[in-house]
Amino acid sequence: MAAETNRSMASRGESGYVWDAFISYRREPPGQDLITPWLREVVHRVRYWLSEELGGRPARVFFDAGSLDVGVNWPDQLRQALLTSSCLVPVLSPQYFQSRWCLAEFGSFLERSRTVPPYHTPIILPLVLHGAKWFPPEAQRIQQLDLSRHVGTVAAFWQTARADELDQLLQMFASQLARAVLEAPPFRPDWPLVEPEPGDLPRRFPMGQL
């Protein structure tokens, strides 16, 4: 499976975390990538600004650009990356909540957040693509950065004024993300993981079943 990730797998060190952030998004079918090229550019900028906010050290951002077939098991690579990431950046849209992979990633961090003290620095920092009114209550209750006015599906987007506005938003977002990384709860090798549901894609967000 092809993956576009930060390949500098630094040793875990004392913290136990390998990744600063895990980018969770709905993967598009091969040959039908409309949003993914835009998202790659967004992740590239988040990684840059996050590195600056962390004092210049390389930011470790996990971003897997491969596709996931409905019938396969959850890849060990994704499971391990999720377990060893200090925070989650879900890229939300109505279709995000129709993906069993996305539900598992989001649900795993939602369960993790329930194990940390109240009022702890958030470990889920969502970016919104579109359609926030369709999100389930569990997602709507989390503070989000709405990028819906700054999403582009054509390469020419990056030559527009909206792209400059987006870059400024991502710079501010990186500051919040850096705080989440620096104040992440102590690593636990037994963080809860919600496995993807087998069979058909879910029609509703199943957090109430956890």
Secondary structure as GFF3:
##gff-version 3
##sequence-region A 1 210
A	DSSP	beta_strand	21	24	.	.	.	ID=ss1
A	DSSP	alpha_helix	36	53	.	.	.	ID=ss2
A	DSSP	beta_strand	61	62	.	.	.	ID=ss3
A	DSSP	alpha_helix	76	83	.	.	.	ID=ss4
A	DSSP	beta_strand	88	92	.	.	.	ID=ss5
A	DSSP	three_ten_helix	94	98	.	.	.	ID=ss6
A	DSSP	alpha_helix	100	113	.	.	.	ID=ss7
A	DSSP	beta_strand	127	128	.	.	.	ID=ss8
A	DSSP	three_ten_helix	132	134	.	.	.	ID=ss9
A	DSSP	alpha_helix	137	140	.	.	.	ID=ss10
A	DSSP	beta_strand	145	146	.	.	.	ID=ss11
A	DSSP	three_ten_helix	148	150	.	.	.	ID=ss12
A	DSSP	three_ten_helix	155	159	.	.	.	ID=ss13
A	DSSP	alpha_helix	161	182	.	.	.	ID=ss14
A	DSSP	three_ten_helix	206	209	.	.	.	ID=ss15
###
